[in-house]
């Protein structure tokens, strides 16, 4: 029911070991085989249907990142490689001054989309520029355009979304308290 994904990982494969995790398009996958710079992963049906990996084919470029090691410098946002769903590109604004992508997330992701909050698209950690109705935008800097697949996005493309872990945790807890009727009692009961 799944698929075996074999990637030319280039320098990302340097020093890689079987069983290690690699973020592929924002999805945390486990290395099942290594052949020089080629890394192989087993991808289950759930991952193929919940992410955009099931729509990728031979020759497609993918964003790759090795997992953070204990003691490494933490730079940017917390990213776990746990994709919450997808968003669809609805508009692109490209000019000499900026490159802005507007996306519409699956409705279940909307509570986690916060102005100036962090969001991860296809494994790339970004800051939300604007939230407008059911859509949001991110501005891409030249380095992001050069080093990731985000510069090649087109209207209608689906991207993997990992919401900010702090926003997700807070919304989840507030929902639990609301459902239990305890929201009015928090802090004073």
Order of alpha helices (4+ residues) and beta strands (2+ residues): beta-beta-beta-beta-alpha-beta-beta-beta-beta-beta-beta-alpha-beta-alpha
